[in-house]
């Protein structure tokens, strides 16, 4: 098949000349200047006191969450000490475990239950002793 022409302009132009599209249809018109509706006025300014109260409430930590966090911290130290014990029995100590234990010992804690804090203090003391035996001293 051979294409001889590419122009369809005559058929297209004839439509435009006859008024194009449907007869009696709505014609698009650009909006007139000043015809736009105005935006409603802004509402009253709200006080920031409500936001301050919400932020203050967010700053108060739930005692149960603090206790769970302290338990997780103590459990992490005990797990790392247990892994170090396995390393000592196998004859080699992982540098990564020592670094992890040092990070756990030096990490700041939030106050929780006094009995739980005493237990965590004992675990940290044991971890510091083990680190000192291996030449790693923690402030």
N, C-alpha and C positions, 0 to 999 in steps of 0.2 A: 504494500500500500504506500502510496506516495502522497505526502502532504504538500499542497501547492501554495496555500495561503495561510497566513496567521492572523489576518485582520478580521475582527468581529465588530469593529467600530461602527459600521453602518447600522447594524441591527440595534446596537446599544444607543446610538445617537437618535434613532427614530423614536425610541421610547421617551427620551427626555423631551423631545419636541412636542409630543402629544400630551404632556402633562404628567406622565409617569405615575405609576402606582394606581391605587383605587381612586375613583372619582368620588368627591364628597367626603374624603377622609380628612382627618385632622392634620393640619400642617404644623411642623415644628417651628416655634418662634423663640428667639432668645428672650430671656426675661428683661424687663425694663428696669433701668436704674431706679433705686428707691423702692422697688417692689418687694424686696426681701423682708421677711418678718424679723423683728428684733428679738434677741435672746432675752429670756426672763432675767430679772435682776438676781444677783447672788443672794443666798440665804444668809442668816445671821452667823457671825463668827462664833465658833464653839470654843469653850474654855479648854485649856490644856490640862486642867486639874485632873480630869478623868484618866488621861493618859499617864500622868505621874503615878496615880494610884495603881494602875495596872502594872507599870514597870516595877513599882515597889513590891508588889505581890510576887512578881516573877523572880525577884532577887532573894526571896525567902525560900530556902530549900526545905523540902519535906524531910523530916527526921528518918523516915523509913528509907528514903532514897540514899541519904548519907550513910546509913547503916549498911545497906546493900553494897554501896561503893567501897566501904571499909572492909567488908567481908571479902569482896572480890580482890582487893589489894592484898590482903593477907593470904588468900588462897593462891594468888599468883606467886608470891614470895615462897610459899611452901612448895609449890610445884617446881619452881626453879631450883630450890635447895635439893629436892628429891632428884632432879635431873643431874645436878652436880654430884650427888652421891653416886649415881650410876656411872658418871664419867670417872670419878676417882677410883671406883672398883675396876673399871676397864683399863685404867692406866693413863688416860689422856683427858685433859680438861678442855672443854670448848671455850674459846675466847668469846664467842657470842653469848654464852650463858653467863659468863662473868660480867660482861657489859650489861646484860639485861638485869641481872641481880643488882648491880650498882645503880642502874636507873630506877629500879623499884625502891631501893633503900633511900635514895636521895629525893624521890618524888614527894612533893608537899601533900599533906593530908589535911582533911577537914575534920573537925571534932565530931565524934559520934558518941555512942554509949561509952561511959568511962571504963567499964569492964572490958569492952571490946578494944578500946584504945590501949589498955594495959596488955592485952594479949598480942596486939599488933606490935607494941613496943618490944615485947619478948621475942617475937619472930624477927624483927629488924635487928635486934642485938645479936641473935644467932647468925643472921646473914652477914653482919659486920665482922663477926669473929671468923667466919669461914673465908670471907674476902681478905681479912688481915693475914690469915695463914698462908694465903697464896700471893701475898705481897701487894694487895690492892687495899688501899686505905681510904676510908670515906670520912669526910668531915663530920 
